[in-house]
Amino acid sequence: MIALFQTYPFLLDAVIAGLVVALVTGAFSVIVLLQRLAFMGVGIGHAAFGGVAIGWVAGISPLGSAMLFAMGVATAIHWAATRGRLPDDSVIGIFFSAAMAFGVLLVGLYPAPTPDLMGFLFGDLLAVTHADLELLVPAGVGLLILAGVLFESWTIMSFHEDLARTAGLATGRLKLLALLGLAMATVLAIKMVGVVLASALLIAPAATARRWSHRPFVLLLSSLGVAVTGTLGGIALAWRFDWPVGATIVLVLTTLFLASLAFKGSAIAAR
């Protein structure tokens, strides 16, 4: 393994990036599951394309601009849903469509050769650079700290928001922080699997782990394990068979989910 990394140093960068993203998405996957934010993950993933376009036009890091843009969209969604008393899915649908349309328009109007968007749409983990890691690793560590500090409060709020409010928790602020964290986690996932597939990393780990435990802390640890296993397994298979990395990771995670359904069902039938 060491010899492999010495021969292909970019592979080590990809594995480090993959592990960081897997831990972050594995943690926030539980929040997505408990607070029913799956559509939010899909929406933010597509909305981040607008931030990617801004980064490309401005000549700055697309990852950084996408992260800031996604956080802005998440804040706008929270404000609009609260202000207008509208269902979250309606507001998300409006904002993510508008944000992605803005990105398409910006790319179309800019007088320069169109960039290669395939890496942003479907991921390009093996193209991760040291500059990407300098942003990705600190952001990932910060998100893991945020999830660790607020996980209990988010869990309480997800089970009974009125009770959490009665207990003195600032539910509005906690929800906004959850959305901002989810936005950042989604952008990190885009670097690995792209805009189109990013939501899979925020849904599959906890959905798979939920088959085995409903206790929040065990669910969190299991989700982290599923995310890391799916990511490393996907990277290994993609490297071995020369497959697209992002798509392979998503298919491995899907296979783990289907296996959890099959084995859990078999275990129940055996009783």
C-alpha positions as CSV (number, residue, x, y, z in Angstrom):
1,M,0.0,0.0,0.0
2,I,2.8,2.4,0.9
3,A,4.5,1.6,-2.4
4,L,1.3,2.2,-4.2
5,F,1.0,5.7,-2.7
6,Q,4.6,6.5,-3.4
7,T,4.1,5.5,-7.0
8,Y,0.8,7.4,-7.3
9,P,0.9,10.3,-4.8
10,F,-2.4,11.7,-6.1
11,L,-4.1,8.5,-4.9
12,L,-3.2,9.3,-1.3
13,D,-4.7,12.7,-1.7
14,A,-7.9,11.1,-3.0
15,V,-8.1,8.6,-0.1
16,I,-7.6,11.4,2.5
17,A,-10.3,13.5,0.8
18,G,-12.5,10.5,0.6
19,L,-12.2,9.7,4.3
20,V,-12.8,13.3,5.3
21,V,-15.9,13.5,3.1
22,A,-17.1,10.1,4.3
23,L,-16.9,11.0,7.9
24,V,-18.7,14.3,7.4
25,T,-21.5,12.9,5.2
26,G,-21.8,9.9,7.5
27,A,-22.4,12.2,10.4
28,F,-24.8,14.6,8.7
29,S,-26.6,11.6,7.0
30,V,-28.1,10.9,10.5
31,I,-29.3,14.5,10.8
32,V,-30.8,14.2,7.3
33,L,-32.6,11.0,8.2
34,L,-33.9,12.1,11.6
35,Q,-35.0,15.6,10.4
36,R,-36.3,14.3,7.1
37,L,-34.0,16.6,5.0
38,A,-33.4,14.3,2.1
39,F,-34.9,16.7,-0.4
40,M,-32.8,19.5,1.2
41,G,-29.6,17.6,0.4
42,V,-30.7,17.1,-3.2
43,G,-31.7,20.8,-3.5
44,I,-28.4,22.1,-2.0
45,G,-26.4,19.8,-4.2
46,H,-28.0,21.2,-7.4
47,A,-28.0,24.8,-6.1
48,A,-24.3,24.6,-5.5
49,F,-23.8,24.6,-9.2
50,G,-24.5,28.3,-9.1
51,G,-21.5,28.7,-6.8
52,V,-19.3,26.6,-9.0
53,A,-20.2,28.9,-11.9
54,I,-19.3,32.0,-9.9
55,G,-15.9,30.5,-8.9
56,W,-15.2,29.7,-12.6
57,V,-16.1,33.2,-13.8
58,A,-14.3,35.0,-11.0
59,G,-11.2,32.8,-11.3
60,I,-11.3,31.6,-7.7
61,S,-11.7,28.2,-6.1
62,P,-15.0,26.7,-7.3
63,L,-15.1,24.6,-4.1
64,G,-14.9,27.7,-1.9
65,S,-17.3,29.7,-3.9
66,A,-19.8,26.8,-4.0
67,M,-19.6,26.4,-0.3
68,L,-20.4,30.1,0.4
69,F,-23.1,30.1,-2.2
70,A,-24.7,26.9,-0.9
71,M,-24.7,28.3,2.7
72,G,-26.4,31.5,1.3
73,V,-29.0,29.4,-0.4
74,A,-29.6,27.4,2.8
75,T,-30.0,30.6,4.8
76,A,-32.5,31.9,2.2
77,I,-34.5,28.7,2.3
78,H,-34.7,28.8,6.1
79,W,-35.7,32.5,6.0
80,A,-38.4,32.0,3.3
81,A,-39.8,28.9,4.9
82,T,-40.1,30.7,8.2
83,R,-41.3,34.0,6.9
84,G,-43.8,32.7,4.4
85,R,-45.0,29.7,6.5
86,L,-44.6,27.5,3.5
87,P,-43.7,23.8,3.4
88,D,-39.9,23.3,3.3
89,D,-40.1,21.2,0.1
90,S,-41.9,24.0,-1.8
91,V,-39.3,26.6,-0.8
92,I,-36.4,24.2,-1.6
93,G,-37.8,23.4,-5.0
94,I,-38.0,27.1,-5.9
95,F,-34.5,28.1,-4.7
96,F,-32.5,25.1,-6.0
97,S,-34.0,25.5,-9.4
98,A,-33.3,29.2,-9.5
99,A,-29.7,28.7,-8.2
100,M,-28.9,26.1,-10.8
101,A,-30.5,28.1,-13.6
102,F,-28.3,31.0,-12.5
103,G,-25.2,28.9,-12.8
104,V,-26.3,27.7,-16.3
105,L,-27.0,31.3,-17.4
106,L,-23.6,32.5,-16.0
107,V,-21.7,29.8,-17.8
108,G,-23.6,30.5,-21.0
109,L,-23.1,34.3,-21.0
110,Y,-19.5,34.4,-20.0
111,P,-17.3,35.1,-23.1
112,A,-14.8,32.3,-22.7
113,P,-14.5,28.6,-23.6
114,T,-17.0,26.5,-21.6
115,P,-15.2,24.7,-18.7
116,D,-15.2,21.0,-18.3
117,L,-18.3,20.6,-16.1
118,M,-18.2,16.8,-16.0
119,G,-16.0,16.8,-12.9
120,F,-18.5,19.1,-11.1
121,L,-21.6,17.1,-12.3
122,F,-20.3,13.6,-11.6
123,G,-17.2,14.1,-9.4
124,D,-13.5,13.7,-9.9
125,L,-12.0,12.5,-6.7
126,L,-8.7,11.4,-8.3
127,A,-8.2,15.0,-9.4
128,V,-8.1,16.3,-5.8
129,T,-5.1,18.7,-5.3
130,H,-3.2,19.8,-2.2
131,A,-5.0,23.2,-2.6
132,D,-8.3,21.3,-2.4
133,L,-7.2,19.5,0.7
134,E,-6.2,22.7,2.4
135,L,-9.8,23.8,2.2
136,L,-11.5,20.4,2.5
137,V,-9.7,19.1,5.6
138,P,-10.3,22.1,7.9
139,A,-13.9,22.4,6.7
140,G,-14.4,18.7,7.3
141,V,-12.9,18.9,10.8
142,G,-15.0,22.0,11.6
143,L,-18.2,20.2,10.5
144,L,-17.4,17.1,12.6
145,I,-16.9,19.3,15.6
146,L,-20.2,21.1,14.9
147,A,-22.0,17.8,14.6
148,G,-20.4,16.4,17.8
149,V,-21.4,19.5,19.8
150,L,-25.0,19.8,18.5
151,F,-25.8,16.2,17.8
152,E,-27.8,15.7,21.0
153,S,-29.8,18.9,20.6
154,W,-30.5,18.1,16.9
155,T,-31.7,14.6,17.9
156,I,-34.0,16.0,20.6
157,M,-35.4,18.5,18.2
158,S,-36.0,15.9,15.5
159,F,-38.1,13.8,17.7
160,H,-40.3,16.6,19.2
161,E,-39.6,20.2,18.2
162,D,-42.2,21.6,20.6
163,L,-40.8,19.7,23.5
164,A,-37.3,20.9,22.6
165,R,-38.5,24.5,22.5
166,T,-40.2,24.0,25.9
167,A,-36.9,22.7,27.2
168,G,-35.2,25.9,26.3
169,L,-33.5,24.9,23.0
170,A,-33.4,27.6,20.3
171,T,-35.0,25.4,17.7
172,G,-34.9,28.1,15.0
173,R,-31.2,28.7,15.4
174,L,-30.5,24.9,15.7
175,K,-32.4,24.3,12.4
176,L,-30.4,27.0,10.6
177,L,-27.1,25.6,11.9
178,A,-28.2,22.1,10.7
179,L,-29.0,23.5,7.2
180,L,-25.7,25.4,7.0
181,G,-23.8,22.3,8.1
182,L,-25.7,20.2,5.6
183,A,-24.9,22.8,2.8
184,M,-21.2,22.6,3.6
185,A,-21.3,18.8,3.8
186,T,-23.1,18.6,0.5
187,V,-20.4,20.8,-1.2
188,L,-17.7,18.5,0.1
189,A,-19.6,15.5,-1.3
190,I,-19.7,17.3,-4.7
191,K,-15.9,17.2,-4.8
192,M,-16.1,13.4,-4.5
193,V,-19.2,12.3,-6.5
194,G,-20.5,15.5,-8.2
195,V,-23.6,17.6,-8.1
196,V,-25.8,14.9,-9.5
197,L,-24.8,12.1,-7.0
198,A,-24.0,14.1,-3.9
199,S,-27.3,13.5,-2.2
200,A,-26.6,9.7,-2.1
201,L,-23.8,10.3,0.4
202,L,-26.1,12.2,2.7
203,I,-28.9,9.6,2.5
204,A,-27.5,6.1,2.1
205,P,-25.2,5.8,5.2
206,A,-27.9,6.5,7.8
207,A,-30.6,4.7,5.8
208,T,-28.4,1.6,5.8
209,A,-27.5,1.9,9.5
210,R,-31.1,2.5,10.5
211,R,-31.9,-1.1,9.6
212,W,-29.8,-2.2,12.5
213,S,-30.3,0.3,15.3
214,H,-32.7,3.2,16.2
215,R,-30.6,4.5,19.1
216,P,-29.1,7.9,17.9
217,F,-25.5,7.3,19.1
218,V,-25.3,3.8,17.7
219,L,-27.0,5.0,14.5
220,L,-24.3,7.7,14.2
221,L,-21.4,5.3,14.7
222,S,-23.0,2.8,12.2
223,S,-23.6,5.5,9.7
224,L,-19.9,6.6,9.9
225,G,-18.9,3.0,9.4
226,V,-21.1,2.6,6.3
227,A,-19.9,5.8,4.8
228,V,-16.2,5.0,5.3
229,T,-16.7,1.4,4.0
230,G,-18.6,2.5,0.9
231,T,-16.1,5.2,0.1
232,L,-12.9,3.1,0.5
233,G,-14.6,0.2,-1.2
234,G,-15.6,2.4,-4.1
235,I,-12.2,3.9,-4.5
236,A,-10.6,0.4,-4.5
237,L,-13.0,-0.9,-7.1
238,A,-12.7,2.2,-9.3
239,W,-8.9,2.0,-9.2
240,R,-8.9,-1.8,-9.9
241,F,-11.3,-1.8,-12.8
242,D,-10.8,1.8,-14.1
243,W,-14.4,2.8,-13.3
244,P,-15.6,6.4,-12.5
245,V,-14.9,6.9,-8.8
246,G,-18.0,8.9,-7.8
247,A,-20.4,6.5,-9.5
248,T,-18.6,3.5,-8.1
249,I,-18.8,4.9,-4.5
250,V,-22.6,5.5,-4.9
251,L,-23.2,2.0,-6.2
252,V,-21.2,0.4,-3.4
253,L,-23.2,2.4,-0.8
254,T,-26.4,1.3,-2.6
255,T,-25.2,-2.3,-2.5
256,L,-24.6,-2.0,1.3
257,F,-28.2,-0.6,1.7
258,L,-29.7,-3.5,-0.3
259,A,-27.6,-6.0,1.7
260,S,-28.9,-4.5,4.9
261,L,-32.4,-5.0,3.7
262,A,-31.8,-8.6,2.7
263,F,-29.9,-9.6,5.8
264,K,-32.1,-7.8,8.2
265,G,-35.1,-9.4,6.6
266,S,-33.5,-12.8,6.8
267,A,-32.7,-12.3,10.4
268,I,-36.3,-11.4,11.2
269,A,-37.6,-14.4,9.2
270,A,-35.3,-16.7,11.1
271,R,-36.9,-15.7,14.4
